[in-house]
Amino acid sequence: MTTTQFQVRKDQLATTRFSDLPDEPLADGAVRVRIAHFAYTSNNITYAAFGEAMQYWRFFPVAPDADGTAWGCIPVWGFGEVVASQAEGVAVGERLYGYWPMASHAVLQPVRVSPTGFADGAPHRSTLHAVYNQYLRCESDAYYTPDSEAVQALLRPLFLTAWLIDDFLDDKAFFGTTQGGQRGVMLLSSASSKTAYATAAQLARRKGIEVVGLTSPGNVAFCESLGIYHRVLTYDQLDQLTAETPCVYVDFAGNGALRKAIHTRFNALAYSCSIGGTHVSELAGGRDLPGPRPVLFFAPAQVKKRVQDWGPAEFNQRLVSAWHAFRVQAGDPAAPWLVVQQHSGADAVRAAHALVLAGRGDARLGHVLSLAARV
């Protein structure tokens, strides 16, 4: 047997290949999982764009070629089924949710096995953040519903980040932008992206703020149709907001020119928060900009803070409750925010990567992919 893995060249994300890796006999304590399907969104492009800086390439490492060419395997969120097990307490046939390589199969080394799941104890993952090393048993997962796996794969990890951004901003009192009864403006770039609109959905519930989506002309109608942005502007319409607007910039695009334009225009910019990099070809740093220095938002740090503040049980209860409310909101049959498209096979995976990398996809579509043979 072999495992098929999709790989991208680290310095040229549009250059891809498939590698067939021979399956070694399972070691004691290990399990082999067939990766049933996984989501592919601009969030995954962010993982690749920040692969070195944020250590995303280290989860599923790929050895460099003989000539030194560096390849990476982009992590994805989705569902898998245990097909072989040498691990006590983990049975063949179990359904798992977690963080996978873009591949047909994965080998994990379960540790800290509990009724809810386990962590991957592979030595190379021991220093990586625990949030990404957890695998949850679907049968005991409070988030899980069997009929919504695709939506969970697409929106659940993005929603976690979005929920934490909203909580972080609220925890920081929106950096003073709502003081004295004024209406603080939250500027969200790449407003049609799933993480951005999930964030907007949470922020729209807050009092005293205005959520402004920034997007390209082709996505204005989609963003407006969601009903969660108070205003939607194209990237060249910043002048519709006064320079004295008390605001926070939540940057999902990573577009250096846009970041500079926002920092230059708004003299009451209170905070600049960088989330992702959907505009891969235009990524730029935050040096030599007017106003506050951009700060990279790291979701696991906010998780750690809130677990300490509230305790694990309350943290999970709040998050699960918010997730199910958002899932219902986004899945309204009369006007769904998301239309799932299922794709399988190598050609489909390569095509989806190219589409998402180029930012050419329909904002309402969600791609769910599989490299595993159907069983």
C-alpha positions in Angstrom: 0.0 0.0 0.0 1.0 3.6 -0.6 -0.1 7.0 0.7 -0.6 9.7 -1.8 0.5 13.2 -0.6 0.0 16.6 -2.3 3.0 18.8 -1.9 3.8 22.4 -2.9 7.1 24.1 -3.4 7.7 26.3 -0.4 9.0 29.2 -2.4 6.6 28.8 -5.3 3.2 27.8 -4.0 1.8 27.4 -7.5 4.3 24.6 -8.2 2.9 21.3 -7.0 3.4 17.6 -7.2 2.0 14.3 -5.9 4.2 11.9 -4.0 3.4 8.2 -3.4 4.9 7.2 -0.1 5.2 3.5 0.7 3.3 2.5 3.9 5.6 1.2 6.6 4.4 -1.5 9.0 2.6 0.2 12.0 4.8 0.6 15.1 3.4 -0.3 18.5 1.2 2.5 19.7 0.5 3.9 16.2 -2.7 4.1 14.1 -3.2 4.5 10.4 -6.1 6.8 9.4 -7.8 7.1 6.0 -8.4 10.8 5.5 -12.0 10.8 4.2 -12.3 14.4 3.2 -10.9 17.8 4.1 -11.7 21.5 3.5 -9.6 23.7 1.4 -9.9 27.5 1.8 -7.8 30.7 1.9 -7.0 29.7 5.5 -4.9 26.9 4.1 -3.1 29.3 1.8 -2.3 31.3 4.9 -0.8 28.2 6.5 1.5 27.9 3.4 2.3 31.6 3.2 3.4 31.6 6.9 4.7 28.1 6.8 8.1 28.9 8.0 7.3 31.9 10.3 4.5 30.0 12.1 6.0 26.5 11.8 3.1 25.1 9.9 5.5 23.1 7.6 6.7 21.2 10.7 3.5 19.3 11.3 3.8 17.0 8.2 7.5 17.5 7.2 8.7 16.7 3.7 12.4 15.9 3.1 14.0 18.3 0.6 15.1 17.0 -2.9 18.7 16.1 -3.5 19.2 19.5 -5.1 17.9 21.2 -2.0 14.5 22.2 -3.4 12.2 22.5 -0.4 8.7 21.1 -0.6 5.9 21.3 2.0 2.6 19.5 2.8 -0.1 22.0 3.7 -2.1 21.1 6.8 -5.9 20.8 6.4 -8.9 20.3 8.7 -11.3 17.4 8.1 -12.4 13.9 9.0 -10.7 10.5 8.9 -11.4 6.9 9.8 -9.0 4.6 11.6 -8.2 1.7 9.3 -5.4 0.0 11.3 -4.5 0.3 15.0 -1.6 -0.8 17.2 -2.7 1.7 19.9 -4.5 0.7 23.0 -7.9 2.4 23.3 -8.2 3.4 19.7 -10.3 1.1 17.5 -10.5 0.4 13.8 -13.5 2.2 12.4 -13.4 5.2 14.7 -14.3 8.5 13.0 -11.9 11.4 13.9 -11.9 15.1 13.4 -8.6 16.9 13.3 -5.6 18.4 11.5 -4.3 16.3 8.6 -1.8 16.4 5.8 -3.2 16.8 2.3 -2.9 13.1 1.7 -4.9 9.9 1.4 -3.7 8.6 4.8 -1.9 9.6 7.9 -0.1 7.8 10.7 -0.6 9.1 14.2 0.9 8.1 17.6 -2.0 8.5 20.1 -1.1 9.7 23.6 -3.3 11.0 26.4 -6.1 8.9 25.1 -9.5 9.8 26.6 -13.2 9.2 25.9 -13.1 12.5 23.8 -10.0 11.9 21.8 -6.2 11.9 21.9 -3.1 13.9 21.0 -0.6 12.9 18.4 2.6 12.1 20.3 4.9 12.0 17.3 8.3 13.4 18.5 8.5 16.1 15.8 5.2 17.5 17.0 6.0 17.7 20.7 7.1 21.4 20.5 4.2 22.5 18.3 1.0 24.0 19.7 -1.3 21.6 21.3 -4.4 23.0 19.6 -3.2 21.5 16.3 -2.2 18.1 17.8 -5.7 17.1 19.1 -7.8 14.5 17.4 -11.5 14.2 18.5 -13.7 11.2 18.5 -16.8 12.1 16.5 -19.1 10.0 18.6 -18.4 12.1 21.7 -17.7 15.5 20.1 -20.2 18.2 21.1 -19.7 20.0 17.8 -20.4 17.0 15.6 -23.4 16.2 13.6 -23.1 13.4 10.9 -25.0 15.3 8.3 -22.8 18.4 8.4 -19.2 17.1 8.2 -18.4 19.2 5.1 -19.6 22.4 6.7 -17.7 21.5 9.9 -14.5 20.9 7.9 -15.0 24.2 6.1 -16.1 26.5 8.8 -15.3 25.1 12.2 -11.5 25.9 12.4 -12.2 29.3 10.8 -15.0 29.9 13.2 -12.7 29.2 16.2 -10.3 31.9 15.0 -13.1 34.3 14.3 -14.7 33.7 17.7 -11.3 34.3 19.3 -10.7 37.5 17.4 -14.1 38.9 18.4 -13.4 37.9 22.0 -9.9 39.4 21.9 -11.2 42.7 20.7 -14.0 42.8 23.2 -11.5 41.8 26.0 -9.4 44.8 24.9 -12.5 47.1 24.9 -12.0 47.6 21.2 -8.8 49.5 22.0 -10.7 52.6 23.2 -12.6 53.2 19.9 -15.9 53.2 21.6 -15.1 55.6 24.5 -17.3 58.5 25.1 -20.2 57.0 23.3 -18.5 57.1 20.0 -19.0 54.3 17.5 -15.9 52.4 16.9 -15.3 51.0 13.4 -13.9 47.6 12.8 -12.3 47.4 9.3 -12.2 43.8 8.0 -10.2 43.2 4.8 -10.9 40.2 2.5 -14.4 40.6 3.7 -15.7 37.7 1.5 -13.4 35.2 3.1 -14.9 32.7 5.5 -12.8 33.7 8.5 -13.6 37.4 7.9 -17.4 36.9 7.6 -17.4 34.5 10.6 -15.6 37.3 12.6 -18.1 39.9 11.3 -21.0 37.7 12.3 -19.7 37.7 15.9 -18.8 41.4 15.9 -22.3 42.4 14.5 -23.8 41.2 17.8 -21.7 43.8 19.8 -23.1 47.2 20.7 -21.4 50.4 19.9 -19.3 49.3 16.9 -19.7 49.4 13.2 -18.4 46.5 11.1 -17.1 47.6 7.7 -16.1 45.0 5.1 -13.4 45.8 2.6 -13.4 43.7 -0.5 -12.9 43.6 -4.3 -15.7 45.0 -6.6 -16.7 41.5 -7.6 -17.5 40.4 -4.0 -19.5 43.4 -2.8 -22.9 41.9 -3.6 -22.0 38.7 -1.8 -20.7 40.5 1.3 -23.8 42.7 1.4 -26.1 39.6 1.0 -24.8 38.2 4.3 -26.4 41.0 6.3 -23.6 41.2 8.9 -21.6 44.1 7.6 -23.0 47.5 8.4 -21.2 48.8 5.3 -19.2 47.2 2.5 -16.6 49.2 0.6 -14.2 48.3 -2.1 -10.5 48.7 -1.4 -10.4 52.0 -3.3 -13.3 53.6 -1.3 -11.5 54.3 2.0 -12.2 58.0 1.4 -15.8 57.3 2.2 -14.7 57.1 5.9 -13.3 60.3 7.5 -9.7 60.3 8.4 -10.6 60.9 12.1 -12.7 57.6 12.2 -11.8 55.8 15.4 -11.0 52.3 14.1 -9.3 49.0 14.4 -7.9 47.2 11.3 -8.4 43.4 11.2 -6.3 42.3 8.2 -7.3 39.0 6.6 -5.7 39.9 3.3 -2.0 40.6 4.1 -2.0 43.1 1.2 0.9 45.5 2.0 -0.4 48.3 -0.2 -3.8 48.2 1.5 -2.3 48.1 4.9 -0.2 51.1 4.1 -3.2 53.0 2.7 -5.2 52.3 5.9 -2.3 53.3 8.2 -1.7 56.4 6.2 -5.3 57.6 6.0 -6.7 57.0 9.5 -5.1 59.1 12.1 -7.3 57.6 14.8 -6.3 54.0 14.0 -6.1 52.4 17.4 -4.9 48.9 16.6 -3.8 46.9 13.5 -4.3 43.2 13.7 -2.9 40.8 11.1 -4.7 37.5 10.7 -3.9 35.9 7.4 -2.5 36.3 3.9 -5.1 35.7 1.2 -3.4 38.1 -1.1 -0.2 35.9 -1.3 1.4 37.9 -4.1 1.1 41.1 -2.2 2.2 40.1 1.3 4.3 42.7 3.0 5.6 43.5 6.5 4.5 46.2 8.9 7.7 48.3 9.3 7.8 52.1 8.7 4.1 52.6 8.8 2.3 55.5 10.4 0.2 54.6 13.5 0.3 51.4 15.6 2.6 48.6 14.5 0.7 45.6 13.1 0.5 42.7 15.4 0.1 39.1 14.3 -2.9 37.5 15.9 -2.1 34.0 17.2 -5.3 32.2 18.1 -3.8 29.6 20.5 -2.6 32.4 22.8 -6.2 33.6 23.2 -7.3 30.1 23.8 -4.8 29.7 26.6 -5.8 33.0 28.2 -9.5 32.2 28.2 -9.1 28.7 29.4 -7.2 30.2 32.4 -9.9 32.9 32.8 -12.9 30.7 32.5 -11.8 27.1 33.0 -11.9 24.5 30.2 -15.6 23.5 30.8 -16.9 27.1 30.4 -14.6 27.8 27.5 -15.9 24.8 25.6 -19.5 25.5 26.5 -19.3 29.1 25.2 -17.6 28.1 22.1 -19.9 25.1 21.3 -23.0 27.3 21.8 -21.6 30.0 19.6 -20.6 27.5 16.9 -24.0 25.9 16.6 -25.7 29.4 16.4 -23.3 30.4 13.7 -23.8 27.1 11.8 -27.5 27.7 11.7 -27.1 31.3 10.7 -24.7 30.4 7.8 -26.8 27.5 6.7 -30.1 29.2 6.4 -31.8 27.2 3.5 -33.4 30.4 2.2 -30.1 32.2 1.7 -27.1 29.9 2.5 -23.8 31.6 3.0 -22.0 28.5 1.9 -22.5 26.0 -1.0 -20.4 22.9 -0.6 -18.6 21.4 -3.6 -17.1 17.9 -3.1 -14.1 16.9 -5.2 -12.0 13.7 -5.2 -8.8 12.6 -6.9 -5.5 14.2 -7.7 -6.6 16.4 -10.6 -9.4 17.9 -8.6 -7.1 18.6 -5.6 -4.6 20.3 -7.9 -7.3 22.4 -9.6 -8.8 23.5 -6.2 -5.4 24.5 -5.0 -4.8 26.6 -8.0 -8.2 28.2 -7.8 -8.0 29.1 -4.1 -4.3 30.3 -4.4 -5.3 32.7 -7.2 -8.3 34.0 -5.3 -10.5 33.3 -8.3 -13.2 31.2 -6.6 -16.8 32.0 -6.0 -17.0 33.4 -2.4 -20.1 31.3 -1.7 -18.5 28.0 -2.6 -16.7 25.8 -0.2 -14.3 23.1 -1.5 -14.2 19.7 0.3 -11.5 17.4 -1.2 -10.4 13.8 -0.9 -7.3 11.9 -2.1 -8.5 8.6 -0.5 -10.1 5.9 -2.6 -13.8 5.6 -1.9 -14.8 2.6 0.3 
